[in-house]
Every structure is written in C-alpha cells, then in structure tokens.
Amino acid sequence: MTAPLRIGIAGLGVVGASVVKFLQENADAMAARSERRLEIVAVSARKREAERGVDLSAYAWEDNPLALAQRDDCDIVVELIGGEDGVAKDLVEAALQSGKQVVTANKALLARHGGALARLAEQQGVNLFFEAAVGGAMPCVELLRDGMIAGRAHGLRAVLNGTSNHILTSMERGLEYDQALAQARTEGYAEADSALDVGGWDSAHKLALLTTLCFGELPDLSSIHVEGIEELTREDFAVADELGYRIRLLGVATLLQDRRVFRAVYPCLLPRSTGLARIYGARNAVEVLDDWAEKVLIEGTGAGGQATATAVASDLVQIARGGVHAPFGIPSRLLRQASAVAMESRYGAYYLRFRVTDKPGTLAALTGKFAEHGLSVSSVRQRRRERENDEVPLYVTIHDTDEATVRHALSEIQKESFCTAAPMLLRIETD
Ligand SMILES: NC(=O)c1ccc[n+]([C@@H]2O[C@H](COP(=O)([O-])OP(=O)(O)OC[C@H]3O[C@@H](n4cnc5c(N)ncnc54)[C@H](OP(=O)(O)O)[C@@H]3O)[C@@H](O)[C@H]2O)c1
C-alpha cells in the first residue's frame, strides 16, 4: 500500500466530530476501497477543552485553523467550520495555495466563491471536493459531476432543505406554520435561527452548486429568485390536498431554448404522484431531467452529523484513489457567467389565495377580473369564514400562463375594494 494520506480537520462541531468518529471506526473499510490509508494528523476548533464525544488525544491541536494549511505532515485539509467568508474562506484558499487537497461541506462559501476557488484548485492541480455541501448523505454532487457527466440534462428540481421539508410535512398533517416550526426545533430539525432554511436561502446555496454541475454556469446567488415558506397556512395544504397536490419547497433549474438557465427556489404545488411530492420530513431529493436518460431521482438523508460525515468520508476515499478532477466537473475556464432570467417569464399553472369580503357578487367580480386579464380559471374553492369581520379566504387555480400576466392581474385585483389583503401566489409544477 502507498503511504497514508494525512488529514487535518478544521471544525469539530456537528459534522466535524462525526467525521472524526467515522474515520476512526471505518479506517480499514475505507483503506480497502482506495488501497491507501487515511489518517487524521491534526484538528482545530475554537474551544480546545470542549467535550465532543470523540477521542482527539492522538492528534495535534491547532488553535488557529489556518495552521493546518501550513503543516508539512498534512496532505488534505477538511473544512467543517462554515460561513461564506472569514476563517473558512481563508483556510480553503490557504490550503489550496499550499497545494493541499481540500474537502469542504460549506455550501455558503462555494455558492459565493465557488468559481474562484475552483480556478485556484485547478491552477494548483489539486482536488476541491464538496459532496457534503448538498444533500447530506445523498450523493448528488457525484451524480452530476461524474455519473451523469456525459448527460444532456435540461432540467433539475430538488428538495434541498430538511428543516423546511420537515415543517411542510407537519403542516400537511394539520399544524400551522408556527406550530410546525416549534416542533421542528423541539425535535432538533431546526436551529434557533432558521431564517436561512425557511427563507429559501440554504436551498439557493445548494441550487447554485447543482446548477453549475448540471449546466456549466458559474455559481451565482444573485441570479436565483428566492421565496421561503413562511407565508403558507395549513389551509393551503388542505386545499392543495383536495386538488391532488402536496406542497414542497423546490429548487428549480431549467435550461431554456436559448441556452440560458432559469433558476428559482419557491414553495409550490406538486401532483401527489410525483416522486418529489413523496419526500417527507428531513429527507432531501434531486430529480434530473435528461434528454436521453429521461428522469433520474435520488433521495437521502439531507443533514445531520452522521449522514453528512459519510459524504465527507466518500470525498476522502475519492482523493485517496488518486486523480484530479475539476471541482465542478467542467474546467472552470469553460464555466459561463450565470444567466439572468426573470421570474416573470415562467410559464405554468398557478394557485392563488385571496381574502375577500363575504358579500354577494364578490366571486363574480373576481372571476370577471381574471377574464379581463385573459386568465383561465380551473378551480375556485371557498373555505369557512375565518374571522368575524365578513372576510373569507378564496382559493383559485388558473391554467398555464406566463407569470408576468398573473402578477399584473394580482396587482390590479389588490386595488379592488372586495380584496382585503394582498393575494398570495404559488406555482403549480407538473409531474
Ligand atoms: N449540520 C449539518 O447537518 C450539516 C449538513 C451539511 C453541511 N453542513 C455544513 O458543515 C459545516 C459545519 O457545520 P456544523 O453543523 O458542523 O457546524 P457547527 O456544529 O457550528 O461546528 C462548527 C465548528 O467550527 C468551529 N469554529 C467556528 N469558528 C471557528 C474559528 N474561527 N476557528 C476555529 N474553529 C472554528 C467550531 O468550534 P467550537 O466547537 O470550538 O465552537 C465548531 O467546532 C458548515 O459549512 C455547514 O453548512 C452541515
């Protein structure tokens, strides 16, 4: 067997401590896969004395994680600190500049700086692997970078945030948003600050990376339209269910005829029969639509120390097997600038929620407005009166149209006296 590959691990939190444990318990099996041993030589975190549930006594300790990048006895730096800038970015840059291989789970960092870091890795002739950054244990990075590298993908849809999916699954069972969020926190599926998760930004970070792997456009958050799940009510789920749909927060990327890529994260209605509609709780899934391969769907545990550690360990075995690959599958000099595609250009069906005055003639006035704007209504549902002030919620679905028309109609309808609150729009996806 060749000499062992020596690893420095920065960050010993939820993921880092699990990675140490995984490597301690699976060293032989990993060596058998790559014919090379992987050995931890040094670790770094903020609090040296913290109890982390793993024995660190055999490893050198660095107070400053950047020291790992300078250690001669370290071939691979594993960055598990997190954050789009600061020490995580400094460490990854320093490690690549020192000619070390890098493994990271940091989607925020790569979504912001992935293009530049990939370029640096390629210049240095080393790997920058990030399987753990998207979908936890689900090997979607490898699927797109290696498995489907010769593919002709034209679309990608994905459930990318376990916290949000857990909340949506609870709302499906009758909880209101606040109750579902509180439950997710109690059960350990949501952080105290879950704004990035429920606001759609964690999904956007991951979608940025998947889009680069799939369509060869540089990671770029600014070109992604992002909506979160905070405005949903349990009534939306009840109405969706009556209509044969489930609600999921999806990352969507579509290759358009002119080769630009439409990208968005939004909650949407999905037919119950769709694979993605059957992803429950904290699970994640990625669906790739390919001209030749048709539909490929993978599902897995999207987060958590153990699941994520397996993805980090897989990257380490890949490095031990040898070879250097462009981090995004395509050499970074060939990655295109991300295209800007307006959300208004989306073409599809829509679900609309209104609050209107509970008076005779309101429904006729509303449908009249749709007709005025050339929108074709496919269903209308009125639920029980919610308050004592003569307001009722109305739920309308409309047939395929472009989003610009829907938005224009909604802005006009909102001005009508029968409309008592801003309407809400959800997209309806097809199977
Ligand atoms: N948690 C998940 O399920 C999951 C899933 C996929 C990807 N990820 C990604 O994995 C990465 C780590 O996440 P995590 O959940 O493990 O985070 P975490 O539990 O907060 O752990 C972060 C670790 O980084 C250390 N750290 C923070 N600032 C530091 C600094 N300035 N110098 C040295 N060490 C520092 C912390 O040290 P102390 O322990 O001493 O405070 C801690 O050990 C992030 O990029 C995250 O997005 C996480």
The ligand as a MOL file (V3000), in Angstrom:
LIG
                    3D

  0  0  0     0  0            999 V3000
M  V30 BEGIN CTAB
M  V30 COUNTS 48 52 0 0 0
M  V30 BEGIN ATOM
M  V30 1 N -25.0070 20.2390 10.4380 0
M  V30 2 C -25.3830 19.6530 9.3090 0
M  V30 3 O -26.2860 18.8110 9.2870 0
M  V30 4 C -24.6880 19.9930 8.0230 0
M  V30 5 C -25.0540 19.3090 6.8410 0
M  V30 6 C -24.3850 19.5930 5.6500 0
M  V30 7 C -23.3960 20.5550 5.6350 0
M  V30 8 N -23.0880 21.2220 6.8020 0 CHG=1
M  V30 9 C -22.0290 22.2210 6.7270 0
M  V30 10 O -20.9300 21.7600 7.5070 0
M  V30 11 C -20.2340 22.8660 8.0560 0
M  V30 12 C -20.1370 22.6990 9.5760 0
M  V30 13 O -21.4490 22.6530 10.0940 0
M  V30 14 P -21.7500 22.1630 11.5900 0
M  V30 15 O -23.2190 21.9600 11.6690 0
M  V30 16 O -20.8480 21.0600 11.9810 0 CHG=-1
M  V30 17 O -21.3530 23.4820 12.4050 0
M  V30 18 P -21.0760 23.6250 13.9580 0
M  V30 19 O -21.6630 22.4990 14.7070 0
M  V30 20 O -21.4520 25.0070 14.3270 0
M  V30 21 O -19.4780 23.4610 14.0450 0
M  V30 22 C -18.6140 24.4590 13.6250 0
M  V30 23 C -17.2250 24.1320 14.1300 0
M  V30 24 O -16.3460 25.1340 13.6460 0
M  V30 25 C -15.5550 25.6040 14.7410 0
M  V30 26 N -15.2080 27.0030 14.5180 0
M  V30 27 C -16.0400 28.0400 14.3530 0
M  V30 28 N -15.3450 29.1690 14.1700 0
M  V30 29 C -14.0400 28.8290 14.2590 0
M  V30 30 C -12.8420 29.5450 14.1930 0
M  V30 31 N -12.8140 30.8680 13.9990 0
M  V30 32 N -11.6850 28.8450 14.3260 0
M  V30 33 C -11.6810 27.5150 14.5190 0
M  V30 34 N -12.8030 26.7890 14.5870 0
M  V30 35 C -13.9570 27.4370 14.4680 0
M  V30 36 C -16.3880 25.4150 15.9710 0
M  V30 37 O -15.5480 25.3420 17.1080 0
M  V30 38 P -16.1250 25.1020 18.5870 0
M  V30 39 O -16.7880 23.7510 18.5580 0
M  V30 40 O -14.9110 25.0940 19.4600 0
M  V30 41 O -17.0650 26.2250 18.8510 0
M  V30 42 C -17.1160 24.1150 15.6500 0
M  V30 43 O -16.3480 23.0210 16.0650 0
M  V30 44 C -20.9910 24.1100 7.5900 0
M  V30 45 O -20.4160 24.6050 6.4230 0
M  V30 46 C -22.3830 23.5740 7.2910 0
M  V30 47 O -23.0800 24.3510 6.3420 0
M  V30 48 C -23.7000 20.9650 7.9700 0
M  V30 END ATOM
M  V30 BEGIN BOND
M  V30 1 1 1 2
M  V30 2 2 2 3
M  V30 3 1 2 4
M  V30 4 1 4 5
M  V30 5 2 4 48
M  V30 6 2 5 6
M  V30 7 1 6 7
M  V30 8 2 7 8
M  V30 9 1 8 9
M  V30 10 1 8 48
M  V30 11 1 9 10
M  V30 12 1 9 46
M  V30 13 1 10 11
M  V30 14 1 11 12
M  V30 15 1 11 44
M  V30 16 1 12 13
M  V30 17 1 13 14
M  V30 18 2 14 15
M  V30 19 1 14 16
M  V30 20 1 14 17
M  V30 21 1 17 18
M  V30 22 2 18 19
M  V30 23 1 18 20
M  V30 24 1 18 21
M  V30 25 1 21 22
M  V30 26 1 22 23
M  V30 27 1 23 24
M  V30 28 1 23 42
M  V30 29 1 24 25
M  V30 30 1 25 26
M  V30 31 1 25 36
M  V30 32 1 26 27
M  V30 33 1 26 35
M  V30 34 2 27 28
M  V30 35 1 28 29
M  V30 36 1 29 30
M  V30 37 2 29 35
M  V30 38 1 30 31
M  V30 39 2 30 32
M  V30 40 1 32 33
M  V30 41 2 33 34
M  V30 42 1 34 35
M  V30 43 1 36 37
M  V30 44 1 36 42
M  V30 45 1 37 38
M  V30 46 2 38 39
M  V30 47 1 38 40
M  V30 48 1 38 41
M  V30 49 1 42 43
M  V30 50 1 44 45
M  V30 51 1 44 46
M  V30 52 1 46 47
M  V30 END BOND
M  V30 END CTAB
M  END
